[in-house]
Amino acid sequence: MPGKLKVKIVAGRHLPVMDRASDLTDAFVEVKFGNTTFKTDVYLKSLNPQWNSEWFKFEVDDEDLQDEPLQITVLDHDTYSANDAIGKVYIDIDPLLYSEAATVISGWFPIYDTIHGIRGEINVVVKVDLFNDLNRFRQSSCGVKFFCTTSIPKCYRAVIIHGFVEELVVNEDPEYQWIDRIRTPRASNEARQRLISLMSGELQRKIGLKVLEMRGNAVVGYLQCFDLEGESGLVVRAIGTACTLDKLSSPAAFLPACNSPSKEMKESPLVHPPSHGCRSTHNSPIHTATGSRLTQNFSVSVPTLIYTGMGSGSAGKEGGPFKALLRQQTQSALEQREFPFFTLTAFPPGFLVHVGGVVSARSVKLLDRIHNPDEPETRDAWWAEIRQEIKSHAKALGCHAVVGYSESTSICEEVCILSASGTAAVLNPRFLQDGTVEGCLEQRLEENLPTRCGFCHIPYDELNMPFPAHLTYCYNCRKQKVPDVLFTTIDLPTDATVIGKGCLIQARLCRLKKKAQAEANATAISNLLPFMEYEVHTQLMNKLKLKGMNALFGLRIQITVGENMLMGLASATGVYLAALPTPGGIQIAGKTPNDGSYEQHISHMQKKINDTIAKNKELYEINPPEISEEIIGSPIPEPRQRSRLLRSQSESSDEVTELDLSHGKKDAFVLEIDDTDAMEDVHSLLTDVPPPSGFYSCNTEIMPGINNWTSEIQMFTSVRVIRLSSLNLTNQALNKNFNDLCENLLKSLYFKLRSMIPCCLCHVNFTVSLPEDELIQVTVTAVAITFDKNQALQTTKTHVEKSLQRASTDNEELLQFPLELCSDSLPSHPLPPAKAVTVEKASPVGDGNFRNRPAPPCANSTVGVVKMTPLSFIPGAKITKYLGIINMFFIRETTSLREEGGVSGFLHAFIAEVFAMVRAHVAALGGNAVVSYIMKQCVFMENPNKNQAQCLINVSGDAVVFVRESDLEVVSTQQPTANCQSSGTEGEVTT
């Protein structure tokens, strides 16, 4: 599909002074696409040039339109020397390449320089004319829509959910090429940015081709990541879920209501995907840790099968034939496709039948140099191994799919940890094939599946469980078996019955390791991983019971590798599901009963734990209805079935008796204190401070138990970097420092948001990295949403301010660098002296010193402030149009770190500039918001001895147009100054 790209350069403003003699600039613009370059005339002696150029026309193939970014370079003309670079703008053309997209990209774009940051703005108009091409062998995927959101987009309905798509491309990193030794840092950074833009476009095009082969028209849950492997190369990989989507006839509707065929469906190639048999064997063998060698790569696979929360699959007499019919229908629907992985975390009603639990796998690899970038078979083989392990784990649970699937890497020098996790599930087959299933089965689906508790029912056979578990009959329908605890990586289903409110639960763990090289280092990491995984899940289980809850949703476990340590961070949202049994308490047991003082200490700690559980139940309003034991146990399993279940786990009659006594009862969870580490675990369990009154937090999109949201939201990003002392560093001290770092970070957020009480921090996303030896970096993004609460709040606010002011003084002990507050961006409330906060500007203008620009936040905005949120929706508004994804990669470098305010000032200014550039691109597309925003990478490196620092940031999201429910007027027509400050994005960087 050949096309014509047309570009017009209109004007520039607030350019920096490049001629010191006249304090002005002789600016001109180079417009480059592919190998063709056009230039504007030189506009002499002006900081606000008016070029009004002719239309520059590029005749290119649509394949190039998808791969190549439009490069706009602003330069200062010099007569007797080389022209000086002012900055660049990269514009992605892909949002213009499908039918529902914007017809033009027009607006003011920040001119960005990797050394000086934003240096003014340029007004550009871009248009694309495409010619129809029905060539079945074409290499472009124009027409395929991409969405970052992990749920079905709000103004679409899912006709078919086809399955998993993945792709990766590799190349040499320009930062490590020989020519990098002789070129300037600016040239090196720009070469890296351009290469990543090219690889990102190529990757998206290849993913789109796979979707067209599946006869789909969209990718939902698109996640693209960069693996910076140093001298080994640069890998860009992406995963997503291929779907066929229909645009709803009414843009204001949220639920699927349109049955007309899609008008936007593109003609697919006449090539059918190869069929792969996918037999669902419920008793697949579970892989053990093995070592293998691929070419010259050291590989140790560390699979972890997390069966927490899988109950048994005995359906009872009522649902047995129906389950068999459902499984048979599901099997036939899967015979023509591969084992399905879904990156979605929220689903249409009826899509999710049963949830098995979390399955995960990790593998340690030794990197080698990429010899042929066109053949990335080695990296593909690595991920294929990981996915095969996940597949076998899900089959062992009686499940035929994995939902909420994600992949991640952690790289340190030449060692790479590959991680993948998801939730094993049984899905409704009518979403997985063309057309609908027979009417009789669809009717029986509605009749036999309880809408509120069906997903909790176990998908596997109780008599052949692959692990020991305590099972009870569902507290809702009392027909099917459910587990006592449920762990998942998905969001809470909308039809689930929850008692009380949810809360954020985190497990944090650090482990030291010896410095080593190559295979010795990989072996040491492989030996540590299984134990870290076990300890992280033990912490999660303990904290879940301490909260008085019985299920985790949105579970995300991150293992980060450094030169001399490993760090694990798990985040999830705990809830109390009405269908699951009431969790038992936590009982502490010691091994020295003769010591009176020790027994007294144990009893004191036991009392504190019991009091904490009672307080948490009151805080989160967990008051389940009392159910008699007769009702809970009915129908009573036959004694023969129970004995078979227990004997399958152990041949010892004593062990069978012990398990039989506790089977199905609310027995306590026992913690044995037999060494110092166990005592530390109990202390860390008790030192977890709940949020202040009026605050709630979760890592899912919606806080369970809260429904009365208001339209006031505020997204924020916080980065904190600390340097550890290498003297007497132990595992206990390391764990304490890491815990204090995360807790103080949360406290500082609560302190800054105290004026929004009552509010909830939703979609809290923590990312931990170890960029250098003894350097820990924690990045958190979240959105604060207020909700109505009919009670007096003044007393609560006063109490919160006092408690948080006391807590904030503890932060100063961890800080290693001075901070510089921006006087023009201070909020109305006083802040602790070790914080830097900025309400991000919509369109930053001025010279190179970004932090001192006097322009008002909304002075030159044409569409008002573009809202940014990590949620897939905007409270109090309806999304009417998706304009395409925003996927941007930025590099910032400085040789004057101390002069820019230290690490905090440098990171703070860079993040604010990233927000400004994202907002500018969305506004140019005609959008007024970015949803599903995520900062996927924030890599910081510094050399304090040379006063140098470098940071790489990768962000993505969906550009949308939304309409307020109150007045049904597009927010882009409103420009109140108050909104610029109340709903702007806060970038907070603490070092």
N, C-alpha and C positions, 0 to 999 in steps of 0.2 A: 504494500500500500504506500506508494510514493506520496510525498507531501511537500508543502512549501511553508517554510518558517519565515515570518516577517517580524522585524524588530525595529522599534523607533526609540531613539534617545531624545527625551524632551528637555530635561534640565537637571541641574544639580544645586545643592544648597549646603551651606555651612561647611565648606571644604576647608581643610587646614591650610595654614600659611606655608607655602613652599619657597617663596622668593623673599629672603630676609631684607633685601634692599627696599622693596616696595610693600612688604607685608601683604602680598597678594599671590595669586596662583594663575598660571597659564595652563588651563586644564583642557584635555581632550580625552576621548573614549575610544577604546578598541573593543569591538564586538566580534567574538570568535565562536564558531560552532563547527566542530570537526576540524578540518584542515583549511577552512575558509575564514578570512579575517577582513573586517571592514573598520574604517576609522572615521571619526567625526572631524570637523574642523576644530582648530585650536581657538578656544575662547580666551582672549587675552585679559589679564589683570582683573580677575574677579573671583570672589569666593562663592558667588551664586550664579554660575554660568547658565545661559539659556541657549542650548544647542539647536533644538527643534530640527533635528536631522531628517533626512529623507528616510523612506522605509528601506531597511537593509533586508534583502531577500536571499534565503538559503533554500536550494532545491535538494532535498535529501530523501532517503528511504525512511520508512517508519521504524525500521530496526535501529537506525541511528538516532531517531527522535527519542526512543526509549533508553538507549545506552548513554548518549552524550548529554552533559549539561550545557546550558548556554552560559558562556563566560563573558562577563563585562568587566573590563579593566579600566580604571580611571588613572591617568598619568599626568604628570606636570611636564610641559614641554621645555626643554633646554636647548639653546642654539648651539653651544660649543661643547656640550658634554652629553652623556647618556640621559635619557628621560628618566625622571624619578617616579617610582610607583607610589600612588596614593592608597589604593586598595582595590579589592575585587568584589564582585557579586556573582554567585552561582545560582542560576534559576533552573529548576527542574521542569521540563516540558511535559512530563507524563500526565499531570492532571488535565491537560487539554485534549487528551487522546481518546476519550470515550464519550458516548453520546450525551450522557447527563451532565458532563463536566461544564465548567465555565468556558465561555467562548473567547475570552481574552484575559491576559494577566496584565494588570495596569496598576501602578502605584509607586510609592516612594520606598526604595530599598536602602537599608544601611550599607555604606561602603566599608568593607571589613578588611583590616590588615592584620596578619598574624603576629606582628610585633607591637603595633600601636593600638590595636582594637578598632572600634568604630571611628571613622574619620569623615563624617558627613553623610549625605544621602543623595541618591540619584533617582530620577523619575523615568521609568521605562514602560513601554507598551509592547506586548508580545502577542502575536496571533499565529494560528496554525490552520492551514487548509489541507485536508486529507482527501485523497482520491480513492474511490472504492477499488479494492483488489481482492478477488476471490481465489487467488492462487493457493492451492492446498498445501504447497511446500514452502510457504512463506515462513520466515524466521521471526516475525514479530507477533506480539500478543496484544495488539491494540484492542480495546474494548473490555478487557478484564479489569474489574474494579478491585481495589485493595482496601482493606479496613484493618486498622490496628486493634479495634475493639474486640474483646474476647467473647462477645455475645452477638446475636443477630442484630444488625443495625436497626435503629428504632423505626425508620420509615420504610422498611422492607419486611418481607416474609420469606421464610426458607421453603422453597419447593422441594429441593433435594439437598441433602448434605452428603457429598461424595466421599470425602475422606482426606487423608493426610497428603500434603505436598511438601517436598524439601529439596533444597539445592545448595551447593556451595561453590565458590570460585576462589582460586588462589593466585597469588602473584608475589613477586619480590617486593619487599618494603623499601621504598626510596630512601628511607632514613639510614639504611645499612648498605647502600650501594657505594662503590668506590668513588663515584663522582661527588658524593656528599661531602667528601673531605675538602673539596676545592670550591664548592658553591656556598652562597650565603645562607644563613638560617632561614631567611624569608623564602628564598627559592626552594629550599628543602621542604619547608612546611607546605608551600603551595603545590609542590609536586605530589606530596602525600595526600593533600586534600583532593586534588584532581583525580588521582588514581582511585581513591576510595569512592568518589562520585561515579566514576566509570564502572567500577566493579559493582556498586549498588544498583545502577541502572541495568547492567547485564544480568545480574541475579534476578531482579524483578521481572525482566522479560522472560527468562527461562522458566521461572515459576508460572508465569502466565501461560506459556505454551503447554505446560503439563495440565493446567486447569482446562484449557481448550480440548486437550485430548480426552479428558474425563467428561467433556460436554458440559462443563460448568461455565459460569460467567463472573465469578467473584472469589476472592480469597479473604476469609475472615480469621481474625486472630493472627495476623501476619506479624511475625517477630523476626527482625533482622539484627544480627550481632556481628561484631568485628573481633577477631582473635589476632592480637598483636604478638606474633611469635618471635620477634626480634630478628636475629640473623636467619632464622628458618623461613621467614616470609610473612605474608599477610593473608589471612583467610577471612572472607566475608560469607556468612551462611545465613539461611533463612528457613523458617518452617511456617506452616499455615494450614488452614482447613479449607478445602475446595468446596464451594457451594453453588447452587443455582438459586438466585434471589429474584424475587418479583418486587417491583416498586408498588407500594400500596396506592390505591386510587385516591385516598384521602391523605394528604401529607400530615395532617394533624393526628392521625390515628396511630396508636402504638401496637395494637394487637392485630394479628393476621386477619384481614377481612376481605381481601381481594382475590377472587378465584379466576380472574382473566389471565390468559397466557402472557408471558413477559414479552414486551415490545422491544426490550433492550437486548434480547439474546442475540449474540453474534453467531454467524454461521460457523460451525465447528468443522475442522478437517475431517475428511472421510476416513479417518483412521481410528479404529477401536483399540482401547488399551488391552494389553494381553491379560488373559484371565489367569488368575492364580488361585488354586484351591487353598482354602483356609479352614482346615478341620479344627474344630474346637474340642480338644481332648482335655477333659477336666482333671486328669491325673497326670499331667506332664511332670517329668522329673525336674526338680529344682536344681539349678546350676550351683556348684560350689566355686570358691575362689580358685582360679587357675592362672597359670602363667603361659603366655604365648609370645612368639616373636614374629613380627611382620617385617619382611625385608630387613632393615637395620634398625628396627624400632623395638625398644623394650616395652613389654606390655604386661601389666598385672591387672586382671579384672577383679573388682571388688563389688559383686552384686549384693544388694541389701533388699530383702523381701520383707516389707513392712506389712505384716498381716494384722496390725492393730485395728480392731474394729470390724473384723470379718466375722460374722456369725455363721452358723451352719445353714445349709441349704435345704433342710427338710421343710417342704412346703405345707405339710399337714394334709389331711385327707381332703380338705375343701379345694385346694388349689393345685393338686398334683397333675391331673390331666391337662389343665390349662397351661401350666408351666411347660409341660412336655410339648404342647402344641406351639407355644411361644418360642421355645428353643429351636424347634424344627423349622418354623417360619424364619427365624433370625438366621439360622444356618444357611437356608436357601438364598436369603438376601445377600449373604456374605460370600457365596461361592464364586461370584464374578468379580470380586475385588480383593485387594490385599487386606491384611489385618489392619483394622482402622485405628489410627491415632487421631485425636481431635485436640486442637489447641484451645477450643472453647471452654470457658468456665461457667457460663450461664446458657441455658438451653430453652427451647420452646416447650410449652406444657405438653407432657406426655412423652417427651423424648427419652428421659431417663427412667428406666424401669427399676433396676437394682444397682446398688453401689457395693463393690467388694471391699475396697480400701486402697491405701496408698501402695504403689509399687515403684521401686527406684533401683537404679544401677549406677555404679561409678567405675571408672577405669583410669589407671595411671599410664601415661604414654611418655616416651622419650622422643622429643622432636628431632627431626633432621631437616636438612635444607631441601626446599622444594626445587627439584631438578627441572621439571617440565610443568609450567603453570597450566597448560591446556589439558593435563591428565591428572586430576586430583584424586586418583583412585585410593591412595593411602588414607586420606582423611575420610573419604566416603566409607571405606571398610571399617574404620574405627567406629563411626556412628552406626553403621549397620549392625555391628556386634552389640552395641548398647541397646538398640531397639529390639534385637532378637531376645536379649535377656528380659527386657520389660514385657515382651510378648509372652514368653514362657511363664513368667510370674503371673500375668493376668489369666492365662489359661488354667494355671494351677488353682486359681480362685473360682473357676467356673464362669469366667467372664470372657466376652468375645471382643471387647474394645477397651481402649484407654482414653479417658477424657481428662481435661485440664493438664494436658501434656506440655512439658517445657524442657529445654536443653540449655546447658550452660557450661562454661569452661573456666578454669583458673590456671594461669600460666605464671611460672617463675623460672626465669632463665630457660633451660632446655627441658623442663618437666611440665607436663600438662595433665590436669585432672579433668576428665570428661564426666559430666553428670547429666542424668535424665531422670525425670520423675513424672508421675501421673496418677490417676485414680482408675483402677479396674472397675468396669461397669458392664451392665447388660442394657442394651438400648432397644428402643421400639423400632422394629424393622420397617415400618411404613415410612420412616424418614430416610431410609438408606437405599431405596430403589425407586425406579421410575414408576409413577402411578401410585396407587394405594393398595394395601392388602385387601384380602377378601372381606366383605362386609361382616361375615360372622365373626372373624377374628377381631376386627376393629370393635365390634360391639362387645365382645367378651373382654377386650382390653379395658373398656370403660367400666364394665361390671365387676371385674375381678381384681383390678389394681386399685388399692386404696390411694386416693390422691395425696393424702397428707403423710403417709408413713411407708408407702410402697418402696421408695428408694432405700429405706433403712433395712429392708428384709434381706437376709443373706442369699447370695446367688448360687451357693454350692451345697453339696450334700452333707448333712450333719454327720452321717456315719463314716464319711471319708474326708474329714477335715485335714488339711495339710499342716495344721498347727493346733496347739491347745487353746481353747477359748471358753469363756463362760457365756452361755446362751440362755435367753429367756424368751417367753412369748411377748410379742409386741404389746406395749401398753396402750396402743390405740385401737387396733383391730382385734388383738388377742387370737390371731389365727396363724401368723407366721412367726418364725424365730428371728430375733434381732441380737446383735452383740451388746456387750456392756459398754463399749467405747467405740467411737467411729472417728477415723482420721481420713480426711480427703483434701485434695488440692483444688477443689472447685468452690464456687460461691454457694451459699445456702440457697436451695431451691425455694422459689417464691411460695409454693404451696405447703412448705414444711411448717409444722406446729412447734413453736418455740415458747418456752416459759421463761419470762424475765428478759433481761438484756444480755448482749454479748460483751466480750472484752478482748483486748489484745494480749496474747500470751507469747512470750519469747523464751527461748533457751539459748544460752550463750556459753561457749566453751573454747578454751585456748590450750594448746599443747605445744611444748617446746620440742624441737628436734635438733639433732646435730647437723652442722653444715657438712654437706657432702657434694660430690659431683656425679653426674651421669647416672649409671645404673645403681650405684650405691644410694644416691639420693632418692631415686624412684622406688627402690625397695623399702627404704625407711618410711616413705610416705604411704606406701601400700600396706605396710604393717600397722600403721596408726589409724588408717581410715575406718576399718570395721569397729574398732573400739570407740572412736569419736562418734560414729553414727549411733551406736548403742547408747552412749551416755547422753547424746542430744535427745533421743526419744525417751529415755528415762526421765530427764528433766521435764519434757513436755507432759508426760503422764502425771508426774508429781504435781506440777503447777496446775494442770487441768483439774485434778481432784481437789487441790487446795482452793480453787475457785468454786467448787461445788457443781461443776459442769461435766458433761459426758460426751462431747463431740467437738472436733476441730475442723474448721473449714478454711480454705485458702492457704493451706500449709505450703511454706516455701523454705527449703533448707539449702543454705549456701555454705560450701566448704571452700575456704581460701587458703592458698599455699604461699608461704614466704620463704626467705632464705633460712631462717632458724625457728620457724613456728608454723603451726596450722591453726586456723581459726574456724569455728563453726557457729553459724547464727541461724536459728529457726524461728520463723514468725508465723502465727496463725491466729484465727479468731475463734475463741471458745464460746460455745453455746450450750444450753440445756435443751435437748430434744425431748419432747413429750413421749415419743415412741420408745425411747431407750430407758433402761432401768435407772433408778436413782444411784449415783455413785456412792461407794462406801467411803469411809474416812481414811485417814492416814495414821498408821500406828507405828511408833518407833520402838525398836527392840535392840537392846544392848547385849553384849556377851560377857559382862563382868558384873553379875548380880550381887556379889558379895561386898562390893564397894558401896557404902551408904551414900557418900557424896555424889558418886556417879549416878546412882539410882535417882537421887533427888534432882540432879541436873536433867536426866532423861524425862522424869515426870514433869518438870517445869517446861521443857521444850514441847512435850506432848500437849500440855495445857495451852501453850501459845498456838500450836497448830490447830487445835480444836476451836479456840476462840477466833482464829483467822478465818477458818471455814465458815463459822457462824456469821461473822461480819460480812464476808463476801456474799453469802446468800442473801443477807439483808440489803447490801449495796446494790446487787444486780437483780433484786426482786425475784429471786428463785423460790417460789412457793408451789411445788407440785402438789396436786390433789392426792390425798391419802387413798391408797388402794389396798384392799385386804389381800392377805396371802392366798386365799382361796381363788380369788379372781386372777391374781398374777399367775398362778401356776396352772390354771386350766387352759386347755386340756392337759392333763398330766401325762408326760411321756411314759411309754411302757418301760418297765424295769429292764427288759431284755435289750432294748435300744440303748439305754443309758450305759449299761455294762459294756456293750460293744464299743461305744464311743470311748470309754475310759481305757479299756484294754488296748485299744488301737494306739494309745499314746505311751503306755508303759506296761511291762510285764510284771512289775512288782505289785503284789496285792496290797502292801501297805500304802504305796502311792495312790493306788486306785481308791482306797478308803478315804485318804485325805482329800483327793479331788472330789469325791462323791459328796463329802460333807459340805463343801463350799459351792457345789454346782448350783447355779441359779440363785444364789443368795447374795445379800448386800454385805459381803464380808469386807473387812478393812484391808487397805493396801499397806503392806508391811515394809518399813524401811529399816534395814539392819545397819547399825553403826558399829563397824568393827575396825575402822582405821580413821586416820585424819581426813582423808579425802571424803569419806562418807559424812563426817561431821561438817566439813565445809559445804557439802551439798545441802545439808539440812539448813545450815545458816543462810546460804544463798536463797533457799526456798522461802525463808521467813523475812528476808530483807527486801523482797520485791514489794515496792511501795505502790499502792493503787493510785490511779489518777486523782487529782483534787476534786472536791465536790463541784458538780456542774460540768465535768469533762468526762467524755467516753472516747475510746479509741478502738479501732479495728483495722485489719489489713484487707478486708473485703470492701466491695463498693458500697454496701448498705449495712449499717449497724443493725443487727437483729434486735427486734423489740422496740425500735423507734420508727415511727411512721410520719409524724407531723413535722416534716422538714419545712424550712423557710427558703426563700430564694437567695439568702445571703451566704455566699461562699468565698473562700480565700485559699488559694493554693500557695504552698511555700516549699522551698528547697533549702536544706541546710547541709553544710559540709563541715566536718570537724576533723582536724588532723592533730595527732599528738605524737610526741617522740618519747619512747620508753627509755628508762635508764637501764643500761646493760649490767649494772652492778647487782649481784645477788638476785637475779631474775629467776623465779621459780614458777611452776604451774599455778600455784595458789595465788601468788602475787599478780601473775599475768591475768588470771581470771577475774581478780578483784578490779584491776585497772580497766579491763574491758567492760565489766558490769557497770562500773562507775561512769565510764564514758557514755554508754548507751542510756543509763538512767538520767544522768545530768543533761544529756541532749534532749530527752523527753521533757524534763522539768523546765528547761529553758523555753521550749515550745509552748508549754502550758502557760508560762509566765507572760510570754509575748501575746498570747491569744486570750488573755483573761477578760478583755473587754467584750468578747463574743459569747460569754457564758449565758445560757447553757449551749454547749456546742459539742460536736463529735468530730474527732479526727478520723477520717475515712481513707481507705486505700493507703495506709501507712506502709511505705516500702523502704526497708533498710538494705543498704549495700555496703559490704565491708571489703576493703582491699588493703594489701600490704605492698605499697609501691617500692619501698626501700627497706633495708635492714633497720629494725627497731622503729619503724614508722607505721602507724595505724591510721587509716582514713575511713571514716564512716559517713555515708551520704544517705540522707533521708528525704523523701518527697511524700507529701500528703496533701489533703484538702480539708479545711475546717468548714463544717456546715452547721449552722444554727438550727435549733428546733424550738417549738413553742413549749413552754412549761409554765403552768399556772401556779406560780409561787413567787414570793418576794426573793429577789436575787441580791439585794444590796449586802445583806449579812454574809452571804456566801462569797461574794466578790472580795469583801474585806478580809475574810478568813483566808481565802486563797492567796491574796496578795502578800499577807504576812508570812504564810508558810513557804511560799515560793521565793520570797526575798531572802529568807533564811537559807533555803536550799541552794539558791544561786551562788551564794558566797563560796560553796564548796567547789564550784567549777574552776575557780582561779588556780587551785593547786595543780590542775592538770595542764594548764596552758603554758606553752613554751614560747609564744611569740606575742609581741605587743600588737594591739589592734587600734585602728583609727576610725572613729565614728564620723559619719557624714552629717554635718550640721544641718544640711538642707533636707535630710530624709528621716529625721527622728520622729517617732510617733508621739502622740500626746502624752503617753505614760512614760515615766522614767524607766530606763533600762539599766541592768547591771553594767559595770564598766568594761566587762570582757565580752561584749556582744556587738555585732554590726548588723543592722537591719536596713533594708531598702525596700520601699514600695516601688516596684519596677515601673519604668516609664514606657509609655506606649510607642513613642517615636523619638528616640534619643538623637539629638543633633548637637552640632558644635565642633570643637576642635578635638585633638586626640585625647585630652584629659577628660575621660568619660565621667568621672565622679564629681567634677566641678561644673557640669553644665547647668546654667541657670534656667533653661527652657522649662516652662510648666509642663506637667505630665501630659496634658491633652491639647497642647497648643496647636499642633499641626495635624491632628488626626482627622481622617476623612470618614472613618466608620466607628469612631469611639474606641474605647479600649477593647481589644480582642481578649475575651475571657480564655483562661487556660485551666484545665482541670484533668486530673488522672482518671476521673469517672467517665463512663460511657454515656452519661446523660448530664443535663443541667437542671437542678431542682427548680421547679416553677416554670419550666420552659419546655417546648417541644422542638425537636430537630426536624427541619423540613427538607434539608438537602445536604448530602455529603459531597464535598468538592475534591476529594483525593487525600492521599496520605502526605504528611510532612516528615521527611526523613533526612536529617541534616547532621553533618559531621564538622566540627570546628577544632582548630588548633590555635593555641595562644602561647606565646613565648615572651619572656622579658629578661633583660639583662640589668634591670634596676629594681629588684624585688623589694628592697627596704624602702626605696623612695615611693613605691606604690602602695605603701601601707602594710608591708610584710605579706605573709602567706594569706592572711585573711582578706586584706584589701585586694590582692591580686585575684583570688578566687571569686570574691564577691563581685568585682567589676566584670569579670569574664562571664559569670552566670547571668548577670543582668543584661549583658550584651547578647547572650544567646536568646534570652526571652524576647528582647527587642527584635532580633532578626526573625524569629519564628512568627511573632505577631505581624511583622511587615509582610512576610510571604502569604500569610493567611488573608490579610486585608487586601492584598493585590489580587487574590483569587475571588474576592467578593464575599469572603466569610467573615463571621464575627465571633468565632470561638474555635478552640482546639480541645477536643475531647480525647480520652484515652491517652493523654500525654504521659510519656515516660522518659526519664533520663537513663538510658540503658548503660552508658559508660561514663565515668568521670575519672580519668587517669591523671594523677598529679605526680610530678617529679621535680625535685629541687636540688640545687647545689649551693648551699648557704655560703660556702667559702668563696664562690665566684659571684655571689649575688644574682644567681640565675634560677629560673623556674620555667617549667613547661606544663601545660594541661591540655588534655584531649577530652572532648565532650561529644557524645552522640545522643541525640534526642529524636523522638518520633511522636506522631499523633495523627488524628483525623481532623482535617479542616472541615468545618460545618457551618451552616446557616441555621440559627435557631430563632424561634418566635416565643415571646412571653405569653403565658397563658392568660395573664390578667387583661391585657389590652390587645393581644394578637397583632402587635406591631413589631417589625424587625428592629432589634436593638441597635443596628447600625445607623438608624436615622436619629438616634438619641445620643447627645453628647454632654450630659451633665457632668460638671467637674467633680461633683461629690462621688460619682461612681468610679472615677479614676482612682480614688484613694481607698474606697471601701471595698472594692472588688478587684483591685490590682493584685499582681503576684508578688509575693514577698520572697526575696532571695537573701537568705541569712547564712553567713559563713563564719564559723567560729574555729579558731585554731588553738 
